Amino acid sequence: MNPPTDDNSTTVQTPLLEVTETDACREKIIAFVNPKSGGLQGQVVFEQLRKQIGEQNVYDLVKDHGPQKGLKENQHQKNLRIIACGGDGTVGWVLSALDISEMQYMDFVSVGVIPLGTGNDMARFLGWGVGYRGEDLAAAIQSLARSETRLLDRWHIDIKPTAHTGVASLKIPQPVFNNYLSFGADAQIALDFHEKRNASPRRYANRIFNKLAYGCISCNTFLDRRYLFGNIANYFELHVDGRNMHEDLFRFRPDAILILNIASYAAGTNPWQGIYDTLWCARSQADDDRFREQSCSDGYLEIIGFKHFELARIRLGRRGHRIAQGSEIKLTIRRDLPMEIDGEPFLLGPCQITITRKNQARMIVTERSQAAQQIESKRV
């Protein structure tokens, strides 16, 4: 293939990336790869990217102990485009490193995704697929280099112990979330799966096997009395923008609570926009006119409640119960509860949690993605 030229017929020494010299000067592309994501796929992606965009532009997150090295080497680049290769945790890792470097606030730094792993909700929402399956990456890199961007709200979690902390740790995986925060039945399922996978990592290296194992664990959790009949409503208080949601919670008594930022949860479902389930919503009025249109950049989170059986039904396009939307969420946890932040489950003891918007990140999206279809609010 002949090297491309710009309008002045200037030769560019980037034969694998079909961009002009003007494009190359305007945007620099680097990639961060988590080789531990997606079994052996991370290493395959790493080698492909080195051939496509150059060895000096691809960084190993494990070997380099995070994204800091790559960001430092490119801190003076304008319009930097970053490809995060991994799961939702890897995307969060890169965005948090950008917070520390403050690069995203000085220049037009944007982040796209090549999804590895199992859930990949951020990649699904941005339009970059459900997971890498060994295909050639040339077309994906071309698209990541040229696609539009959208702003993404990122949310800070402030946590303080109550008078009686209990035995569980108050440490959380990260103080910021991009996708969602949940607690109750769904978080217990994720926590049980996480513990089993850590105990036998080789056994859980296959995506299909993981889904089957997740289903079996879900059935076991269905028999757990802690997550039946809305018992978790007794274990916490919820305030949204100063409003006490006590009556709403005890009227519907959910078995799980989801605080959602993007329109993708549990490997691609959107429980805020699904179809009404008459078993669950028969007693409530149609609520479409009572809420804002869902957006990842409007400074509002969606709070959704589920009955245990709905965790399976949302995969059929159903929706949970819409509890509220708000820009400041306060939780008072009275006892140990399983929680999950962007796919990372953990056990949290009694505490007080306040969730507020931290900042916004610029994400690369495909034209037909859910992110591109949402109304974009002005940057704040």
Disulfide bonds with the S-S distance in Angstrom:
none
